[in-house]
Amino acid sequence: MAARLTRAKKKISAARIPYRVPRAAELPGRLHSVLAVIHLLFTAGHTAPSGASLVRADLADRAVHLARLLDELMPGETEIRGLLALLLVTDARRASRVDAAGRLVRLEDQDRSAWDRAALAEADALITGCLRAGPPGRYVLQAAIAALYAEPPSYAETDWPQILTLYDRLLAVWPSPVVALNRTVPLAMVADPGAALTEVEHLEQDERLSGYHYLPAIKADLLRRLGRTREAAAAYRQAAALTANEAERAYLNQQTTK
């Protein structure tokens, strides 16, 4: 990345491209790309692409800071507030995502008393305001989904039908294969693991998910729940081979022995 930035600076200098702060009227057209970059930065902090630690707190904190700054610069933009809410509600679980030894803890096993309630309350207020402002966009819908995972006092009380409904709406505004894959999680709870597995197997044909380790990880969990333990172990091994994060890999490898 440093080398790319250096080459870009040299190219700009050689071409004598002047630096100019964009006018206010130009900002909305650039907003989508900026939001996507901030979201990617947070994602890299929430689950580090590589290394021993599951979380890169510095990246997650920087992303939240940038989202807040953007909200100050462009007040009233619901997608900015939706992104900020998404980051807050997701990061609120940080303290419970690994145990004392740094091992990954599944959402259903996390200690909800350790979650950041102030961040969750702020996110909830942002989501409510965005939903009242008009039809929700991509980030507002993602934030609403994340909030539904976080609101109940226990994993067993999760409102799976409502989450599935929101995923359907999200797919309509953002037809991404990753969204379709994530949708299989509530589908398995509302319908059954077999129906979700059919969707996952269909998504395996999408080249955009090639090398995406969460696809075989989700498939492995569905196979396990269907009692197909040998196939589940193979899918867990495939997922482990595709991730460079040591905490995730250790968790996935552990599942192959169950």
N, C-alpha and C positions, 0 to 999 in steps of 0.2 A: 504494500500500500504506500509506503514511504517513497519507493522508487517511482510509482505511478504519479504521485503528487509532484515529485521533482520534475518528471518529464512534462507534466501538464503546465507547471510554472514556466519551464523553459520555452514551451511552445507558445504560451501566451505572451511571453516577453519578446520572442523572435517575431511574432506576428503583430506586435504593438497593439494588442487588444486593450482598450482602455477599461479601467474598473469603473463601474457605474452602479449605484444603488438603484434597484428597480423602483419604478413609480408605484404608487398605491394601487393603481388600476391593473398593474401587471401581476400583483401578488396572488390573486385567486387562481390564475392559470398555472402558477408554480406550486400551489399548495399541495396537490396530490403527491408530487414527487418528494416534497419535504416531509410530509407525514409518513410516507413509506420508508424513508431513510431513518427517521426517528424510531419507527416501529422495529425496523431491522436491528438498529443499535440496541434497543431494549431486549429484543429476542436473544441477541448474542450475550447479553448480560444475565438474562433470566436462566438460560441454559447455555453454558459456554460451549462453543463448537469443539473445543479440545481442552486437554489439561486434566489435572487431578480433581479440581473443584467443580461442583455442579454449577455454582453461581459466580458470575463476575459482577460483584456489587458496584464497582466503579462505573461500569458501562450502564447498568440499570439506573443508577442514580443520575448519571449524565443525561440519559434519555428522558427521565421524568423532569429534570430541570429544563431541558430544551422544550418539552411539551408545554410546561408552564410559561416559559418565555414567549413561545409562539401564541399562547392564549392571551397574553398581555398585549402583544403587538397587533393581533387581529381579533379583538373581542367580538363575541357574537357568532363566531364560526362554529357551528355545532360539531363538525367532524374533528376539529381541533380538541374540543371539549370531550368528544367521544373517545379520541385517542388517549387523552390525559386520564379519563376515567378507566379505560382499559388497562393502562399501565399501573395505575394505583391499585385497582382491585386484584390484579395479577401479582404485583409485588408485595401486597399485604401478607401473603403466605410465606414470605421468604424465610422467616425464622423456623418454620416447621417442615421445610422441604427436605432437610437432611437431618440425620440423628447426630449424636455426639461424636461418632466416628466418621462423619462425613458421608454416610451411606444414604442413598436416595430413599425417601419415604413416599409411598403412593398417596394420592389425594385422600382416598378413603381411610387411610391410617394416620393422617396428620392430626396434630393437636390443635384444634380450632381455637382454644383459649390463648394460643400464642400469636394468633393473627392480629394484624394492626387494625384495630377497630376504627381509629380516627381516619385512616386512609379509606377504609371500606365505606364509612359514612360520607366522606367527601365524594367518593366515586358515585355513590347512590344518588346524591343530590345533583351531580353533573348529569347523570343518565336521565333522571326524571325531568330535568330542565330541557335536555335535548329532545326527548320524546314528545314533550309538550310543544316544542317549537315547529314540528313538522315531520314529514316522513323521514325515518332514520336512514342514515347511510351506513357504509361498511364498518366504520370504527364504532359508531354508536351501537350497532347490532352486536358486534363482538363484545363490547363492554357489557351490554345487557346479558349476554350469555354467560360471561365470566361472573357477573354478579349473582346470577341464579345458582351457579355452583357454590358461591361463597355464602349466600344468605342463610340457608337452613342450619340449625344447630348440629346436625349430623349428616353424614353422607347418605344414609338410608332415607332421609327425608327430602332428598333432591327432587325438584319438580321436573322430571324427565320429559313429560309431554310438552311442557312449555319450552324447554330447551330445544327439543326437536322442531317445534314450530318456528322458533327464532332462527334455527339453522336453515330451514326452508326459505325464510325471508332473506337470509344472508346470501344463500346461493343465487337467489333471484337478482340481487344487486351486485354480487361479486362471484361469478361462476368459476371458482377456483377448485382444482382437484384436491388441494389441501383442505378446503372447507368441506368438500364432499367426503373426504376421509374422516375428518373430525366428527361429521354428522353421524357416522356409523356407531359412535360411542353411545349417544342417547337412543339411537335406533335399536341397539341391542337390548336396552333396558325397557323400551316401550313395546317393541315387538318381541324379538328373541335373538339370541346370538347367531342363529342360522341365517336369518334375514340380513343381518349386518355383514356376515361373512360373504354372502353373495355379492353385496355391494363392494366389499374390499377386493374380492377376486376380479370384479369388473375393473376396478381402479388399477389393478396390477398391469393392465394393458396400456395405461396412460404413461407415455415415455417421460412426461414431466415429473413423475414421481419416482423415476429410476434413481436408485441410490438414496432415497429418502427413508431413513431407518425407522421412522414411526409407522410406516406402512406394514412391514413384517412384524413390528412390535404389537400393533393392534390386532393383526391377524393371529398372532400367537396367543394373545389373551382370549380371543374368541374361540379358537380351537381348544384351548384348555378348558373353557367353560362348557364346551360341547363334549368333553371327555376324550378328545382325540390327542392324547398326551404326546405320542411320538411325533406327530406332525407339529404340535405346538412347540416342542423342544427344538425341532429343526428351524422353525420360524424365529424363535428367540435367538438361536445361534446366528442366523442370518442378520437379524437386527443388530446384535452385538458387534458383528464384523463390520457393520456400516457406520458405527459411531466412533468418534475419536475422543469423546468425553469419558474419562475413566470411571466416574461415578455411575453414569448410565450403563456403561459396558459391564461393570461389576454386577449391577442389579439384573441386567438381562441374562448374564451368564448364570446367575444364581437361580433364575427361573427354570433353566434347563434341567436342573436336578430335582425339581419338584414333581 
